[in-house]
């Protein structure tokens, strides 16, 4: 907020949270294409200048609850390899654009531009996905202009990978120069900023070894493999940790993520031979299984720690307190480091 960023919000609660930081209404966008009545009323009350739509019904809701709103037409433009596709739920199809533009005109609602979202985690050939989406948006802009709307904004959504854009940025810039010269461009780079800045640390509170025959044995009663003799038994190591799919690891279900842990390097037990390890979350649900057969040091046990990198996006925001295990109000530590 202090750096002058704008904020893409999905609900009343997010709008109010952003305004509480001192962000002026002019720097907010309510970018949920199908909003609850309370969200519409909050947009009007808080002076949010822009919101998105993709249906006639949404236009009529806006006209009733937020008649002063300015709009962006959300169009469908999917990345084929997106980790989390969004086009199945949001985005007007090409054959709907003219009717939507006409209805907005009839209701006296100005449409200032076009918005799209290629899908969260755009995946392989993300550059091509944005090029295609910008072309689709340019076609939609022509339909809006033909209906009398002044198109001045393009929201290119999110879907950017965490931490590095690679060839995506040049592809977007070239497509914008070719198809959208002179318009204001808005982007939603949430994963890009958030994913790689956070590491989740989980304590090991249970450990066992399970033989090929299926029996579980207390690890304290079994000799630990060494570098010279790394496999003493045809077993799988099993560890239980303090977070799982009902906590930050919900990203495995909802974000299709595949987080992989490593042992905390300061633990002397982390220096042994690697053995196939299954890691479970803390709840009573058998689905709460985080990795299977992942190589981890054989000496890890109760009191050890596993760290999970790249856990800043779509993790703790979806956590719960299932089984009475609070995975929401967890300690956070902020570290500033500089490479030498």
C-alpha positions as CSV (number, residue, x, y, z in Angstrom):
1,X,0.0,0.0,0.0
2,X,2.8,2.4,0.9
3,X,4.4,1.9,-2.5
4,X,1.3,3.0,-4.3
5,X,0.1,-0.4,-5.5
6,X,-3.5,-0.9,-6.5
7,X,-5.6,-3.7,-5.1
8,X,-7.7,-6.3,-6.8
9,X,-10.5,-7.4,-4.4
10,X,-13.0,-10.2,-4.5
11,X,-15.4,-9.3,-1.7
12,X,-16.6,-6.7,0.8
13,X,-14.2,-8.0,3.4
14,X,-11.2,-7.5,1.1
15,X,-12.3,-4.1,0.1
16,X,-12.6,-3.0,3.8
17,X,-9.3,-4.6,4.7
18,X,-7.5,-2.6,1.9
19,X,-9.3,0.6,2.8
20,X,-8.3,0.1,6.4
21,X,-4.6,0.3,5.2
22,X,-5.3,3.8,4.0
23,X,-5.5,2.8,0.3
24,X,-7.8,5.3,-1.5
25,X,-10.9,4.0,-3.2
26,X,-9.4,5.1,-6.6
27,X,-6.8,2.3,-6.2
28,X,-9.2,-0.5,-5.8
29,X,-11.0,-2.9,-8.2
30,X,-13.8,-5.3,-7.3
31,X,-12.8,-8.0,-9.8
32,X,-15.3,-10.7,-8.9
33,X,-17.5,-11.1,-12.0
34,X,-20.4,-12.5,-9.9
35,X,-20.8,-10.6,-6.7
36,X,-23.1,-11.0,-3.7
37,X,-25.5,-8.2,-3.0
38,X,-23.5,-7.1,0.0
39,X,-20.3,-6.9,-2.1
40,X,-22.1,-4.6,-4.5
41,X,-23.4,-2.4,-1.7
42,X,-19.9,-2.2,-0.2
43,X,-18.4,-1.2,-3.6
44,X,-20.9,1.7,-3.8
45,X,-20.4,2.7,-0.1
46,X,-16.6,2.6,-0.2
47,X,-16.4,4.4,-3.6
48,X,-14.7,1.6,-5.5
49,X,-14.6,2.9,-9.1
50,X,-14.5,-0.4,-11.1
51,X,-16.0,-3.8,-11.1
52,X,-16.2,-6.7,-13.6
53,X,-19.2,-8.5,-15.1
54,X,-19.8,-11.3,-17.6
55,X,-23.6,-11.7,-17.6
56,X,-26.9,-9.8,-18.1
57,X,-27.9,-10.8,-14.6
58,X,-24.8,-9.2,-13.1
59,X,-25.4,-6.0,-15.0
60,X,-28.9,-5.8,-13.6
61,X,-27.7,-6.4,-10.1
62,X,-25.1,-3.6,-10.5
63,X,-27.7,-1.2,-11.8
64,X,-29.9,-1.8,-8.7
65,X,-27.3,-1.8,-6.0
66,X,-24.4,0.3,-7.5
67,X,-25.7,2.5,-10.3
68,X,-22.6,4.6,-10.3
69,X,-20.2,1.8,-11.0
70,X,-17.9,1.7,-14.1
71,X,-17.4,-1.7,-15.6
72,X,-15.0,-4.1,-17.2
73,X,-16.3,-6.9,-19.4
74,X,-14.8,-10.2,-18.3
75,X,-14.1,-12.4,-21.3
76,X,-13.1,-16.0,-21.4
77,X,-9.6,-16.7,-22.6
78,X,-8.2,-19.9,-21.0
79,X,-4.6,-21.1,-20.9
80,X,-4.8,-24.7,-22.0
81,X,-2.2,-25.8,-19.3
82,X,-3.4,-23.6,-16.4
83,X,-3.0,-25.3,-13.0
84,X,-6.5,-24.0,-12.0
85,X,-8.7,-23.2,-14.9
86,X,-11.2,-20.4,-14.4
87,X,-13.0,-20.2,-17.7
88,X,-15.4,-22.9,-16.7
89,X,-16.9,-20.4,-14.2
90,X,-16.1,-16.9,-15.4
91,X,-15.8,-15.0,-18.7
92,X,-18.3,-14.1,-21.4
93,X,-18.0,-16.1,-24.7
94,X,-17.6,-14.1,-27.9
95,X,-21.2,-14.6,-29.0
96,X,-22.4,-13.0,-25.8
97,X,-20.4,-9.7,-26.1
98,X,-22.8,-7.7,-28.3
99,X,-25.9,-8.4,-26.1
100,X,-23.9,-7.6,-22.9
101,X,-22.7,-4.3,-24.4
102,X,-26.2,-3.4,-25.5
103,X,-27.7,-4.2,-22.1
104,X,-25.0,-2.1,-20.3
105,X,-25.9,0.8,-22.6
106,X,-29.7,0.3,-21.9
107,X,-29.0,0.4,-18.1
108,X,-26.8,3.5,-18.3
109,X,-23.7,1.6,-17.1
110,X,-20.4,2.6,-18.8
111,X,-18.1,-0.2,-19.8
112,X,-14.6,1.2,-19.6
113,X,-12.7,-1.8,-20.7
114,X,-12.1,-5.5,-20.9
115,X,-10.7,-8.1,-18.3
116,X,-9.6,-11.7,-18.6
117,X,-7.8,-14.3,-16.5
118,X,-6.0,-17.1,-18.3
119,X,-6.2,-19.3,-15.2
120,X,-4.1,-19.6,-12.0
121,X,-0.7,-20.9,-12.8
122,X,-0.8,-20.5,-16.6
123,X,1.6,-23.4,-17.1
124,X,3.4,-24.4,-20.3
125,X,3.4,-21.9,-23.1
126,X,2.1,-19.2,-20.8
127,X,3.4,-16.5,-23.2
128,X,1.3,-17.9,-26.0
129,X,-1.8,-18.0,-23.7
130,X,-1.4,-14.3,-22.9
131,X,-0.9,-13.4,-26.5
132,X,-4.1,-15.2,-27.4
133,X,-6.0,-13.7,-24.5
134,X,-5.0,-10.2,-25.5
135,X,-6.2,-10.9,-29.0
136,X,-9.5,-12.1,-27.7
137,X,-9.8,-9.0,-25.5
138,X,-9.0,-6.7,-28.5
139,X,-11.9,-8.3,-30.4
140,X,-14.2,-7.7,-27.4
141,X,-13.1,-4.1,-27.2
142,X,-14.2,-3.5,-30.8
143,X,-17.6,-4.8,-29.9
144,X,-17.8,-2.5,-26.9
145,X,-16.7,0.5,-29.0
146,X,-19.4,-0.3,-31.6
147,X,-22.0,-0.1,-28.8
148,X,-20.8,3.3,-27.8
149,X,-18.5,2.4,-24.9
150,X,-15.1,4.1,-24.5
151,X,-12.6,1.4,-23.9
152,X,-9.6,2.8,-21.9
153,X,-8.6,-0.1,-19.6
154,X,-7.4,-3.7,-20.1
155,X,-7.1,-6.0,-17.1
156,X,-4.8,-8.9,-18.0
157,X,-5.5,-10.8,-14.8
158,X,-3.1,-13.1,-13.1
159,X,-1.8,-16.6,-13.7
160,X,1.9,-15.5,-13.7
161,X,4.4,-18.0,-12.2
162,X,6.0,-17.4,-8.9
163,X,9.1,-15.3,-8.9
164,X,10.1,-15.1,-12.6
165,X,8.3,-14.2,-15.8
166,X,10.8,-15.4,-18.3
167,X,9.5,-14.9,-21.8
168,X,6.0,-14.0,-20.6
169,X,6.7,-10.2,-20.1
170,X,8.1,-9.6,-23.6
171,X,5.3,-11.5,-25.2
172,X,2.7,-9.5,-23.3
173,X,4.4,-6.2,-24.1
174,X,4.5,-7.0,-27.8
175,X,0.9,-8.0,-27.9
176,X,-0.2,-4.9,-26.0
177,X,1.7,-2.7,-28.3
178,X,0.1,-4.4,-31.3
179,X,-3.5,-4.7,-30.1
180,X,-4.0,-2.2,-27.2
181,X,-1.9,0.9,-27.7
182,X,-2.7,3.8,-25.4
183,X,-4.8,2.0,-22.9
184,X,-4.3,1.7,-19.1
185,X,-3.1,-1.9,-18.3
186,X,-4.0,-3.6,-15.0
187,X,-2.4,-6.9,-13.9
188,X,-3.0,-9.2,-10.9
189,X,0.4,-10.8,-10.1
190,X,-0.5,-12.4,-6.8
191,X,1.3,-15.7,-7.2
192,X,4.2,-13.9,-8.8
193,X,4.8,-11.9,-5.6
194,X,3.7,-14.3,-3.0
195,X,4.6,-17.9,-3.9
196,X,8.4,-18.0,-3.4
197,X,8.7,-15.6,-0.5
198,X,7.4,-18.0,2.2
199,X,8.7,-21.3,3.5
200,X,6.5,-23.5,5.8
201,X,8.2,-25.3,8.7
202,X,6.5,-28.3,10.2
203,X,7.6,-30.2,13.3
204,X,7.8,-34.0,13.3
205,X,5.7,-35.4,16.2
206,X,5.5,-39.0,15.2
207,X,7.6,-41.5,13.3
208,X,7.5,-45.2,12.4
209,X,8.7,-47.7,9.9
210,X,6.4,-50.0,8.0
211,X,7.7,-53.1,6.4
212,X,6.7,-54.6,3.1
213,X,4.5,-57.0,5.0
214,X,2.5,-54.1,6.4
215,X,3.5,-54.1,10.1
216,X,4.3,-50.9,11.8
217,X,7.3,-50.8,14.1
218,X,8.5,-48.2,16.6
219,X,11.4,-46.5,15.0
220,X,13.3,-46.3,18.3
221,X,13.6,-50.1,18.3
222,X,15.1,-50.4,14.8
223,X,18.7,-49.8,13.8
224,X,19.1,-46.6,11.8
225,X,20.5,-47.1,8.2
226,X,24.0,-45.7,7.6
227,X,25.8,-44.4,4.5
228,X,27.6,-47.7,4.3
229,X,24.5,-49.8,4.8
230,X,21.6,-47.4,3.7
231,X,18.8,-50.1,3.5
232,X,18.6,-52.4,6.5
233,X,15.0,-53.4,6.0
234,X,12.6,-53.3,3.0
235,X,10.5,-50.7,4.8
236,X,9.0,-47.3,4.3
237,X,9.7,-44.5,6.8
238,X,6.6,-42.6,7.9
239,X,6.6,-39.2,9.6
240,X,3.7,-37.2,11.1
241,X,4.0,-33.4,10.9
242,X,2.1,-30.5,12.4
243,X,0.4,-29.2,9.2
244,X,-1.5,-30.9,6.5
245,X,-4.2,-30.7,3.8
246,X,-6.7,-29.1,6.3
247,X,-4.0,-26.4,6.9
248,X,-1.6,-24.8,4.5
249,X,-1.3,-28.0,2.5
250,X,-4.9,-27.4,1.2
251,X,-3.0,-26.1,-1.8
252,X,-2.6,-29.8,-2.8
253,X,-6.3,-30.0,-3.3
254,X,-7.4,-26.5,-4.4
255,X,-4.2,-25.3,-6.2
256,X,-3.1,-28.6,-7.6
257,X,0.3,-28.0,-5.9
258,X,2.9,-30.7,-5.2
259,X,5.0,-29.4,-2.4
260,X,8.1,-31.3,-1.5
261,X,9.9,-31.1,1.9
262,X,13.5,-31.1,2.9
263,X,14.9,-31.7,6.4
264,X,16.0,-28.7,8.4
265,X,19.7,-28.5,7.8
266,X,20.7,-27.6,11.4
267,X,19.3,-31.0,12.6
268,X,22.2,-33.5,13.0
269,X,19.8,-36.2,12.2
270,X,19.3,-34.7,8.7
271,X,22.8,-35.8,7.6
272,X,22.1,-39.5,7.2
273,X,21.3,-41.6,4.2
274,X,18.1,-40.9,2.3
275,X,15.3,-43.4,2.5
276,X,11.8,-43.4,0.9
277,X,9.5,-41.6,3.3
278,X,5.8,-41.0,3.6
279,X,4.7,-37.8,5.3
280,X,1.3,-37.5,6.9
281,X,-0.5,-34.4,8.2
282,X,-1.8,-34.3,11.8
283,X,-5.5,-34.9,11.4
284,X,-7.4,-38.2,11.7
285,X,-8.2,-38.3,7.9
286,X,-6.2,-40.8,5.8
287,X,-6.5,-38.3,2.9
288,X,-4.2,-36.1,4.9
289,X,-1.1,-37.6,3.2
290,X,1.4,-35.1,1.9
291,X,4.1,-37.1,0.1
292,X,4.8,-40.8,-0.5
293,X,8.2,-42.4,-1.1
294,X,10.0,-39.0,-0.9
295,X,13.7,-39.3,-0.1
296,X,14.4,-37.9,3.4
297,X,17.2,-38.7,5.9
298,X,16.6,-41.9,7.7
299,X,17.4,-40.5,11.1
300,X,14.6,-38.0,11.3
301,X,12.2,-38.5,14.1
302,X,10.2,-36.8,16.8
303,X,11.6,-33.3,17.3
304,X,12.9,-33.0,13.7
305,X,11.7,-30.3,11.3
306,X,10.7,-30.4,7.7
307,X,10.7,-27.2,5.6
308,X,8.5,-26.7,2.5
309,X,9.6,-24.0,0.1
310,X,7.5,-21.8,-2.1
311,X,4.4,-21.9,0.2
312,X,3.4,-18.2,0.0
313,X,0.4,-18.5,-2.4
314,X,-2.9,-20.2,-1.8
315,X,-1.9,-21.9,1.4
316,X,-2.7,-20.5,4.8
317,X,-5.6,-18.4,3.4
318,X,-7.5,-21.7,2.9
319,X,-6.5,-23.3,6.2
320,X,-9.0,-24.5,8.8
321,X,-9.2,-25.8,12.4
322,X,-10.4,-29.3,11.5
323,X,-10.1,-31.9,14.3
324,X,-9.5,-28.9,16.7
325,X,-6.1,-28.4,15.2
326,X,-5.7,-24.7,14.5
327,X,-3.8,-24.3,11.2
328,X,-4.9,-20.7,10.8
329,X,-3.3,-18.8,13.7
330,X,0.2,-20.1,13.2
331,X,3.4,-18.2,14.1
332,X,4.9,-16.2,11.4
333,X,8.6,-15.1,11.2
334,X,9.8,-12.5,8.8
335,X,13.4,-12.8,7.7
336,X,15.4,-10.4,5.5
337,X,18.4,-11.9,3.8
338,X,20.8,-10.7,1.1
339,X,22.9,-12.9,-1.1
340,X,26.7,-12.1,-0.6
